[in-house]
Amino acid sequence: MKLFDELKWRGLIKDVAGEDLEAKLNGDPITFYWGTDPTADSLHLGHYSSLLTAKRLAKAGHHPILLVGGATGLIGDPRPTAEREIIDKEVLNKNLECIKKQVGNILEGKAEIVNNDDWMKEFTFTEFLRVAGKYINVNNMLDKDIIRRRLETGITFAEFAYTLIQGYDFLHLFETKNCILQAEGSDQWGNITTGLDLIKKITGKDAYAFTMPLVLDANGNKFGKSEGNALWLDKEKTSSYELYQYLVNTDDKMVETYLKIFTFLTPEEITDIVKKHEAEPHLRIGQKTLAREIITDLHGKEEYEKAVKISEALFNGNIKDLNYEEVLIGFKGVPTIDTSESTLIDLLVNSNICSSKREAREFLSSGAITLNGEKVSDENMVITKDIALNHKLIIIRKGKKKYYLVKLV
């Protein structure tokens, strides 16, 4: 299967500019670019799908340029609902360095990484209007979907002009690096067409572009920090275990779509996995394959194996199989209690795990309290470092789902 056909099969092409784009992608090496603004110190899973598309093009022999928007990040791409908050320059620069490193790792050092502030800072306001603003019709800008949707609630001039800067980025890379193709998420189509327009009017030449559909979850929500459901690519922000848990719990109806988008498995391999998954969905073969491929590509085999180990230990109640770091990862976000030595019943009541000694005794007598995966019933049991994991941690479970992380101090 040739590159263009594979991209289509994987559902990675939505909008297209350039009649012979297919021939360009299937032919001799070309230079292309994908861009993002450093609005956080990590990219998220929504970005990852686009980065993998860039990686696919690179594996096919094309040259990737990854643009990190030091200039555009100071303004903020218009959102459908409200204006983005202005980011402090110092924060933006820190984010920029983090993302450059992250992108470099994902693209295995094969991407040329550029910052649009390097050329935008050379312009005065009037010079930029002469170079770019002179060639873009306001009526066309008003007709762009994202701007049109914001007109009713209001849009600032800075946001309105954002498309001019991104459009000029494409022109600049076209002229200086022979970059003839831009590939972005479908929400960037309006900005992409501004670049195509500038290139045509200023150079008289045609450029190419295609967009990828935004990746949605089973509820139709996109992955992104503005949506409040970001799965960060930085394992210090979203651990491999958290990512594993999300992926193995993926809705069955999304498995095939995600395997096509997020993995480098061949069409034949994906077809085989989907058949096995549909035959025995309870085994979650598709979800586990998805988790293995994504986590291994992002963080390596060791991180994937650690995520599986933590998941299996917690599922089977074998908490004692985990080390100190793994316990903290597995129970990130659960209520944490600092305590000194005390009896079990005092710990349960004083830490508000149980509302009273009477309630605590009821839970203990019914076997509904576990310490480090083992049921306990002795209310006078003394909680000491000798029974703690690594002499530091105790995991208390009340009932079936309520967990508490106890740190002995």
C-alpha positions as CSV (number, residue, x, y, z in Angstrom):
1,M,0.0,0.0,0.0
2,K,1.5,3.4,-1.0
3,L,1.7,6.2,1.5
4,F,-1.3,8.2,0.4
5,D,-3.5,5.1,0.3
6,E,-2.4,4.1,3.7
7,L,-3.1,7.5,5.2
8,K,-6.6,7.4,3.7
9,W,-7.1,3.8,5.1
10,R,-6.0,5.0,8.5
11,G,-8.5,7.9,8.3
12,L,-5.8,10.5,8.5
13,I,-6.8,12.7,5.5
14,K,-9.8,15.0,5.7
15,D,-9.2,18.2,3.7
16,V,-6.8,18.4,0.8
17,A,-5.2,21.2,-1.2
18,G,-3.3,20.5,-4.4
19,E,-4.6,18.3,-7.2
20,D,-1.6,16.1,-7.4
21,L,-1.0,15.7,-3.6
22,E,-1.2,12.0,-3.9
23,A,1.6,11.9,-6.4
24,K,3.7,14.2,-4.2
25,L,3.3,12.0,-1.2
26,N,4.0,8.8,-3.1
27,G,6.9,10.3,-5.1
28,D,10.3,11.8,-4.4
29,P,11.1,13.3,-1.0
30,I,9.5,16.6,-0.2
31,T,9.7,18.9,2.8
32,F,6.6,19.4,4.9
33,Y,5.8,21.0,8.2
34,W,3.5,20.7,11.2
35,G,3.2,23.3,13.9
36,T,2.0,23.8,17.4
37,D,2.1,26.7,20.0
38,P,3.8,26.1,23.3
39,T,0.8,26.9,25.5
40,A,1.8,24.1,28.0
41,D,5.1,22.4,28.9
42,S,4.0,19.2,27.2
43,L,2.0,18.1,24.2
44,H,-1.0,15.7,24.8
45,L,-2.5,12.7,23.1
46,G,-4.4,14.9,20.6
47,H,-1.0,16.3,19.3
48,Y,0.4,12.7,19.3
49,S,-1.9,11.6,16.4
50,S,-0.5,14.5,14.2
51,L,3.1,13.8,15.3
52,L,2.6,10.2,14.3
53,T,1.4,11.3,10.8
54,A,4.6,13.4,10.5
55,K,6.5,10.3,11.6
56,R,4.8,8.3,8.9
57,L,5.8,10.8,6.2
58,A,9.4,10.8,7.6
59,K,9.6,7.0,7.4
60,A,8.5,7.3,3.8
61,G,11.5,9.5,3.1
62,H,10.0,13.0,3.4
63,H,11.7,15.7,5.4
64,P,9.7,17.0,8.5
65,I,9.9,20.5,9.9
66,L,8.3,20.9,13.3
67,L,7.4,24.5,14.0
68,V,7.0,25.6,17.6
69,G,5.2,28.9,17.7
70,G,7.2,31.2,19.9
71,A,5.5,34.1,18.1
72,T,2.0,32.7,17.6
73,G,2.0,31.4,21.2
74,L,2.2,34.9,22.5
75,I,-1.2,35.6,20.8
76,G,-3.1,32.4,21.0
77,D,-5.0,30.6,18.2
78,P,-8.7,31.5,18.4
79,R,-10.9,29.0,20.2
80,P,-14.5,28.4,19.3
81,T,-15.8,29.6,22.6
82,A,-13.6,32.2,24.3
83,E,-10.3,34.0,24.0
84,R,-7.2,32.2,25.3
85,E,-5.3,33.7,28.2
86,I,-2.1,35.5,27.3
87,I,0.9,33.5,28.4
88,D,3.9,35.2,30.1
89,K,6.9,35.2,27.9
90,E,9.1,33.5,30.4
91,V,6.6,30.7,30.8
92,L,6.2,30.4,27.0
93,N,9.9,30.1,26.5
94,K,10.2,27.4,29.1
95,N,7.3,25.5,27.4
96,L,8.9,26.0,24.1
97,E,12.1,24.3,25.2
98,C,10.2,21.4,26.7
99,I,8.2,20.8,23.6
100,K,11.2,21.0,21.3
101,K,12.8,18.2,23.3
102,Q,9.6,16.2,23.3
103,V,9.0,16.5,19.6
104,G,12.7,15.7,18.9
105,N,12.3,12.4,20.9
106,I,9.1,11.4,19.2
107,L,10.5,12.0,15.8
108,E,13.7,10.2,16.8
109,G,15.9,13.2,16.0
110,K,14.9,13.3,12.4
111,A,12.8,16.5,12.5
112,E,14.2,20.0,11.8
113,I,12.7,22.1,14.6
114,V,12.1,25.8,14.1
115,N,10.6,28.7,16.0
116,N,8.5,31.3,14.2
117,D,9.7,34.0,16.5
118,D,13.1,33.8,14.8
119,W,11.6,35.5,11.7
120,M,8.6,37.4,13.1
121,K,10.7,39.4,15.6
122,E,12.4,41.0,12.6
123,F,9.2,42.7,11.5
124,T,7.8,46.1,12.6
125,F,4.0,46.2,12.7
126,T,3.8,48.3,9.5
127,E,6.3,46.1,7.7
128,F,4.3,43.0,8.4
129,L,1.1,44.6,7.2
130,R,2.9,45.5,3.9
131,V,4.3,42.0,3.5
132,A,1.4,39.9,4.5
133,G,-1.7,42.0,5.3
134,K,-1.7,43.6,1.9
135,Y,-2.5,40.3,0.2
136,I,-5.2,38.9,2.4
137,N,-8.8,39.9,1.9
138,V,-10.7,40.6,5.1
139,N,-13.9,39.2,3.6
140,N,-12.1,35.8,3.2
141,M,-10.8,36.0,6.8
142,L,-14.4,36.6,8.1
143,D,-15.5,33.6,6.2
144,K,-13.1,31.3,8.0
145,D,-15.1,28.9,10.2
146,I,-13.4,29.6,13.5
147,I,-13.6,33.4,13.1
148,R,-17.2,33.3,11.9
149,R,-18.3,31.4,14.9
150,R,-16.6,33.9,17.2
151,L,-18.1,37.0,15.6
152,E,-21.3,36.8,17.6
153,T,-19.5,36.7,21.0
154,G,-16.6,38.9,20.0
155,I,-13.1,38.4,18.8
156,T,-10.0,40.6,19.5
157,F,-7.9,41.9,16.7
158,A,-5.0,39.9,18.0
159,E,-6.9,36.6,17.5
160,F,-8.3,37.8,14.3
161,A,-4.8,38.5,12.9
162,Y,-3.5,35.1,14.1
163,T,-4.2,33.5,10.7
164,L,-1.9,36.1,9.0
165,I,1.1,35.0,11.1
166,Q,0.5,31.3,10.6
167,G,-0.1,32.0,6.9
168,Y,3.2,33.9,6.7
169,D,4.9,31.0,8.5
170,F,4.0,28.7,5.5
171,L,5.2,31.4,3.1
172,H,8.5,31.8,5.0
173,L,9.2,28.0,5.1
174,F,8.2,27.7,1.4
175,E,10.7,30.4,0.3
176,T,13.6,29.6,2.7
177,K,13.4,25.8,3.0
178,N,11.4,24.7,0.0
179,C,8.7,23.4,2.3
180,I,5.8,22.8,-0.1
181,L,3.3,20.9,2.2
182,Q,1.6,21.7,5.5
183,A,-0.2,19.0,7.5
184,E,-2.3,19.9,10.5
185,G,-5.4,19.0,12.4
186,S,-8.7,19.9,10.7
187,D,-9.3,22.8,13.0
188,Q,-6.3,24.6,11.3
189,W,-7.8,24.5,7.8
190,G,-8.6,28.2,7.8
191,N,-5.1,29.1,8.8
192,I,-3.6,26.7,6.2
193,T,-5.6,28.3,3.4
194,T,-4.3,31.7,4.4
195,G,-0.8,30.4,3.8
196,L,-1.7,28.8,0.5
197,D,-3.2,32.1,-0.6
198,L,-0.1,34.1,0.4
199,I,2.2,31.7,-1.4
200,K,0.2,31.9,-4.6
201,K,-0.2,35.7,-4.6
202,I,3.4,36.5,-3.7
203,T,5.4,33.7,-5.5
204,G,2.9,32.7,-8.2
205,K,3.4,29.1,-7.2
206,D,1.2,26.4,-5.7
207,A,1.7,24.7,-2.4
208,Y,0.0,21.6,-0.9
209,A,-1.8,20.8,2.4
210,F,-3.9,18.2,4.0
211,T,-5.6,18.0,7.4
212,M,-6.3,15.1,9.7
213,P,-9.6,14.7,11.5
214,L,-9.5,15.6,15.1
215,V,-9.3,12.6,17.3
216,L,-12.4,12.2,19.4
217,D,-13.3,9.9,22.3
218,A,-16.5,7.7,22.3
219,N,-18.5,10.7,23.5
220,G,-17.4,13.0,20.7
221,N,-15.0,15.0,22.8
222,K,-11.6,15.9,21.4
223,F,-8.4,15.3,23.4
224,G,-7.0,18.5,24.6
225,K,-6.2,20.6,27.7
226,S,-9.0,23.1,26.9
227,E,-11.4,20.2,27.1
228,G,-10.2,19.3,30.6
229,N,-9.3,15.7,29.6
230,A,-5.7,16.1,28.6
231,L,-3.5,13.0,28.5
232,W,0.0,14.5,28.6
233,L,2.9,12.9,26.7
234,D,5.2,13.9,29.5
235,K,5.2,10.9,31.9
236,E,5.8,13.2,34.8
237,K,2.4,14.8,34.1
238,T,0.5,11.7,33.0
239,S,2.3,8.5,34.1
240,S,2.6,5.5,31.9
241,Y,0.2,3.7,34.3
242,E,-2.4,6.4,34.0
243,L,-2.1,6.3,30.2
244,Y,-2.3,2.5,30.3
245,Q,-5.5,2.7,32.4
246,Y,-7.1,5.1,30.0
247,L,-6.2,3.1,26.9
248,V,-7.2,-0.4,28.2
249,N,-10.6,1.1,29.2
250,T,-11.2,2.6,25.7
251,D,-14.7,2.0,24.4
252,D,-14.8,-1.1,22.2
253,K,-16.2,0.9,19.3
254,M,-13.1,3.1,19.2
255,V,-10.5,0.4,19.2
256,E,-10.1,-0.1,15.4
257,T,-10.0,3.7,14.8
258,Y,-7.3,4.2,17.5
259,L,-5.2,1.3,16.3
260,K,-5.2,2.9,12.8
261,I,-4.4,6.4,14.0
262,F,-2.0,5.7,16.9
263,T,0.1,2.7,15.9
264,F,2.5,1.6,13.2
265,L,1.0,-1.8,13.0
266,T,0.3,-2.9,9.4
267,P,-3.2,-3.1,8.0
268,E,-3.0,-6.9,8.1
269,E,-1.9,-6.8,11.8
270,I,-4.7,-4.4,12.7
271,T,-7.3,-6.5,10.8
272,D,-6.2,-9.6,12.7
273,I,-6.3,-7.9,16.1
274,V,-9.7,-6.4,15.5
275,K,-11.1,-9.9,14.6
276,K,-9.6,-11.4,17.8
277,H,-11.0,-8.4,19.8
278,E,-14.5,-8.8,18.3
279,A,-14.5,-12.5,19.0
280,E,-13.5,-12.1,22.7
281,P,-14.1,-8.5,23.7
282,H,-13.8,-9.3,27.4
283,L,-10.1,-10.0,26.9
284,R,-9.6,-6.4,25.7
285,I,-7.0,-7.6,23.2
286,G,-7.4,-4.5,21.1
287,Q,-7.1,-2.1,24.0
288,K,-4.0,-3.8,25.4
289,T,-2.3,-3.8,22.0
290,L,-3.1,-0.1,21.7
291,A,-1.6,0.6,25.2
292,R,1.5,-1.4,24.4
293,E,2.1,0.4,21.1
294,I,1.6,3.9,22.3
295,I,3.4,3.7,25.7
296,T,6.4,1.8,24.1
297,D,6.7,4.4,21.4
298,L,6.4,7.3,23.8
299,H,8.3,6.1,26.9
300,G,10.0,2.8,26.0
301,K,9.4,-0.9,26.8
302,E,10.4,-0.6,30.4
303,E,7.7,2.0,31.1
304,Y,5.1,-0.1,29.4
305,E,6.1,-3.2,31.5
306,K,5.9,-1.1,34.7
307,A,2.4,0.1,33.8
308,V,1.3,-3.5,33.3
309,K,2.9,-4.6,36.5
310,I,1.1,-1.9,38.5
311,S,-2.2,-2.6,36.8
312,E,-2.0,-6.3,37.4
313,A,-0.9,-5.9,41.0
314,L,-3.8,-3.6,41.9
315,F,-6.3,-5.7,40.0
316,N,-5.3,-8.8,41.8
317,G,-4.8,-7.1,45.2
318,N,-1.1,-7.9,45.3
319,I,-0.1,-4.5,46.5
320,K,2.9,-5.9,48.3
321,D,4.4,-6.8,44.9
322,L,4.9,-3.0,44.2
323,N,7.8,-0.9,45.3
324,Y,7.5,2.6,46.9
325,E,7.6,4.5,43.6
326,E,5.1,2.1,42.0
327,V,2.6,2.5,44.9
328,L,2.8,6.3,44.6
329,I,2.1,6.0,40.8
330,G,-0.7,3.5,41.2
331,F,-2.5,5.6,43.9
332,K,-1.8,9.1,42.5
333,G,-4.8,11.2,43.4
334,V,-6.3,9.2,46.2
335,P,-6.6,10.9,49.6
336,T,-3.3,10.9,51.4
337,I,-3.0,10.8,55.2
338,D,0.1,11.5,57.3
339,T,0.0,9.7,60.6
340,S,2.2,8.5,63.5
341,E,1.9,5.1,65.2
342,S,-1.7,4.5,66.4
343,T,-4.3,1.8,66.7
344,L,-6.2,0.9,63.6
345,I,-9.5,2.1,64.9
346,D,-8.1,5.5,65.9
347,L,-6.5,5.8,62.5
348,L,-9.8,5.1,60.7
349,V,-11.7,7.6,62.8
350,N,-9.1,10.4,63.2
351,S,-8.4,10.4,59.5
352,N,-12.2,10.5,58.6
353,I,-12.0,7.2,56.8
354,C,-14.9,6.2,59.1
355,S,-17.2,8.7,60.7
356,S,-17.2,7.0,64.1
357,K,-15.8,4.1,66.0
358,R,-19.1,2.4,65.6
359,E,-19.0,2.6,61.9
360,A,-15.3,1.5,61.9
361,R,-16.2,-1.6,63.9
362,E,-19.0,-2.4,61.4
363,F,-16.6,-2.2,58.5
364,L,-14.0,-4.3,60.3
365,S,-16.4,-7.0,61.4
366,S,-17.8,-7.4,57.8
367,G,-14.3,-7.7,56.3
368,A,-14.7,-4.4,54.4
369,I,-11.3,-3.0,55.5
370,T,-8.0,-4.1,53.9
371,L,-4.4,-3.0,54.6
372,N,-2.0,-3.5,51.8
373,G,-4.5,-5.9,50.1
374,E,-5.2,-8.0,53.2
375,K,-8.4,-8.0,55.2
376,V,-8.1,-6.9,58.8
377,S,-10.6,-7.1,61.7
378,D,-8.6,-6.3,64.8
379,E,-9.5,-2.8,65.8
380,N,-6.6,-2.7,68.3
381,M,-4.0,-3.6,65.7
382,V,-1.1,-1.1,66.1
383,I,-0.2,0.7,62.9
384,T,3.6,0.8,62.8
385,K,6.4,1.0,60.2
386,D,6.9,-2.7,60.5
387,I,3.7,-3.5,58.6
388,A,4.1,-0.7,56.1
389,L,5.4,-1.0,52.6
390,N,9.0,0.1,52.5
391,H,8.4,1.0,56.2
392,K,6.6,4.1,54.9
393,L,3.3,3.4,53.2
394,I,0.0,1.7,53.9
395,I,-2.9,1.4,51.5
396,I,-6.3,1.2,53.1
397,R,-9.3,0.2,51.2
398,K,-12.8,0.7,52.6
399,G,-15.5,-1.2,50.8
400,K,-14.8,-2.0,47.1
401,K,-13.5,1.2,45.7
402,K,-12.5,3.8,48.3
403,Y,-8.7,3.9,48.7
404,Y,-6.5,5.9,51.1
405,L,-2.7,6.3,51.0
406,V,-1.3,6.4,54.6
407,K,2.2,7.8,55.1
408,L,3.8,7.0,58.4
409,V,5.8,9.9,59.8
